[in-house]
């Protein structure tokens, strides 16, 4: 469940870094990618649309809050773990979003 909940945000964030892979994933999900004008900027969003469509068909909730964790718990987890840099070292860009 953690993978599918994070997949839209991850695809949106990494789309410009490797648009060809995102388009390939989109094709494997059955979408038509022949009419894309700007591959660099659109590849991530097109994949996100496919993932969200699949989530809706499977009735998977949109995020952790509706599924299992109250907002205060998520905020506490964020405060405790955001400063840890282990996996952040592999990101194509630093994440600075605040909850």
N, C-alpha and C positions, 0 to 999 in steps of 0.2 A: 504494500500500500504506500510506503514512503516513496518509492520510485515514481509511481504514477501521480502522486500529489505534487511532487516537485518537477515533474517533466515539463509542464508548460513554462514555468519560470526559467528553468535551465535552458530550454530550447530557445526562448526569447533572448536570453543573455548570450548564448554561444552561437546563435545563428550567423551573425556577421563574421565570426572567426573561421567557420568552416561551412560555407553555404552548400557546397556540393554534397557533403554528407547529410545535411538536413534535407536537401531535395531528394536524395536517395531514400531516406527513411520515409519521407512523405509518399514517394512512389510505391514503396513496399506496403504502405497502408492503403493503397488503392486510389490515391488522388491523382488528378491530372495536373502536371506541372508544365505543360507545353506552352502556356500563355503567360508565363512569368516575364515581366519586363526588366525588373532590377533584382537579379538573383541575390546580390550581396545584402540588400536590405529586406527582401521579402521572404527568404528561405526559412528563417526561424519562425516568423509569424504564420506561414502556411502550415508548417509542421504543428505549431500550437493549435491551429484550427482543427487539424485532424485528431490530435490528442484529446482536446476538449470534447469534440464530437463523440469519440469513443467513450470518454468518461460519462457523458450524458446517457449514451445508449446502455451502459452498464450500471447506471445510477450510482456512480461514485461521487461522493461529496466533493465540493470545491474548496479544498483546504482543510487544515487540521481543526480549526475552530468548530465547524459544523459536525465534524466526525467524532472526535474524542476528547480534545483538550480545551479547557476553558481559557479565555484570553489571558487572564492573569498568569496562568501556568506557562503559556507561550512566552509572555514578556519576561518572566523570570528565567526561563531557559535561555532566551536570547541574551540577557544581561550576563549570565554566567559563562556562556560558551562563545560569544562573539569575539572576544579578545584572543581566543586560541587560534593559532595560525597554521596548524598542521596541514589541513586540506586547502587552506586559502592560498598557499604557496603555488598551487597548480592552476589557479584561475587565470584566464586571459586578461582580466581586469579586476581591480580591487572592489569588493562589494562594500558600500558605505550606507546602505539603506537602514533607516531606523524604524522600529515598530512602534 
